[in-house]
Amino acid sequence: MKGTAILRKTAISGVTAALYVSLVYAFAPISFYSVQFRIAEALMLLPLLFPESWIGLTFGCLVANMLNPDGFVVWDVIFGTLATGLAGLVTSKMKNKLLAPLPTVIINGVIVGVVITFAYTDTAGMTATKTLGTMFLNMLTVAAGETAVCYVLGVPLVFVLEKTGLSYFISTGKKKEKRKKQ
């Protein structure tokens, strides 16, 4: 039985990674840059139901960032992936579904906002004040996109997976028995 559980968790992580990459590229025009609505980030709430899925989210983000249509940017690959992994791990420890998007919003807002500022923006001629302003604006726009995607798509996804019993089935391979009213 233990081998089956490990295989199931590995499969959940693998499918999560594949879904993440697929969604990033299906919605590529809005998945990159400072104003981004990365639809794949709705999956960042899956660790609430499947704690092991944070590993798949991390690998999915790594692959998606390595295949960025504008080219490979090492800082985005390293720190964007780190942000996703950290946010997924923290989310896997959370209990409250309505607060669960906050690690993704905050961690990605800060880390990806900084990466966008220094990896994608020409700050060479900017004053320190303008650079900081640009960085905070990037943090804000990334956090706003994360908030929209996680709350509009991610939270309902978690509720639907639970309500339909699909999360139980995915985790156990068994159909959840309905309780009889007494």
JODA-V21734 format. One record per residue. N is the residue number from 1. D_LAST is the distance of its C-alpha to the last C-alpha in Angstrom with 2 decimals. Layout:
[[N:D_LAST] [N:D_LAST]]
This chain:
[[1:33.58] [2:35.36] [3:37.80] [4:35.09] [5:33.56] [6:37.06] [7:37.78] [8:34.59] [9:35.46] [10:39.03] [11:37.99] [12:35.80] [13:38.85] [14:41.20] [15:39.24] [16:38.82] [17:42.60] [18:43.38] [19:41.13] [20:42.75] [21:46.27] [22:45.50] [23:44.13] [24:47.10] [25:49.53] [26:47.75] [27:48.09] [28:51.29] [29:53.05] [30:50.47] [31:49.61] [32:52.82] [33:55.20] [34:54.72] [35:52.54] [36:49.87] [37:46.45] [38:45.62] [39:42.57] [40:41.98] [41:41.19] [42:37.74] [43:37.01] [44:37.78] [45:34.13] [46:33.07] [47:33.71] [48:30.58] [49:28.58] [50:31.29] [51:33.53] [52:36.15] [53:36.71] [54:39.10] [55:41.63] [56:41.43] [57:41.76] [58:44.83] [59:46.48] [60:45.68] [61:47.33] [62:50.27] [63:50.91] [64:50.49] [65:52.91] [66:55.38] [67:55.51] [68:55.99] [69:57.90] [70:60.46] [71:61.17] [72:60.18] [73:60.15] [74:59.82] [75:58.54] [76:55.71] [77:54.83] [78:54.84] [79:53.42] [80:51.11] [81:49.52] [82:49.41] [83:47.68] [84:44.98] [85:44.47] [86:44.30] [87:41.93] [88:39.61] [89:39.69] [90:38.94] [91:36.10] [92:34.55] [93:34.26] [94:32.67] [95:29.08] [96:29.21] [97:29.17] [98:31.21] [99:33.87] [100:34.00] [101:36.77] [102:39.11] [103:40.57] [104:41.51] [105:42.93] [106:44.94] [107:46.12] [108:47.11] [109:48.56] [110:50.86] [111:51.82] [112:52.07] [113:53.77] [114:56.44] [115:56.84] [116:57.34] [117:59.90] [118:62.00] [119:61.51] [120:61.60] [121:63.52] [122:67.25] [123:67.50] [124:71.09] [125:72.73] [126:70.06] [127:70.47] [128:68.03] [129:66.53] [130:66.06] [131:64.57] [132:62.06] [133:61.25] [134:60.72] [135:58.53] [136:56.30] [137:56.11] [138:55.08] [139:52.42] [140:51.11] [141:51.09] [142:49.36] [143:46.72] [144:46.25] [145:45.78] [146:43.31] [147:41.35] [148:41.24] [149:40.23] [150:37.64] [151:35.90] [152:36.30] [153:35.54] [154:34.29] [155:31.44] [156:29.94] [157:30.47] [158:28.38] [159:25.51] [160:25.68] [161:25.89] [162:22.77] [163:20.74] [164:21.72] [165:21.11] [166:24.85] [167:25.60] [168:23.31] [169:24.94] [170:28.39] [171:27.87] [172:26.47] [173:27.36] [174:23.84] [175:21.31] [176:18.28] [177:15.14] [178:12.37] [179:9.05] [180:6.29] [181:3.77] [182:0.00]]
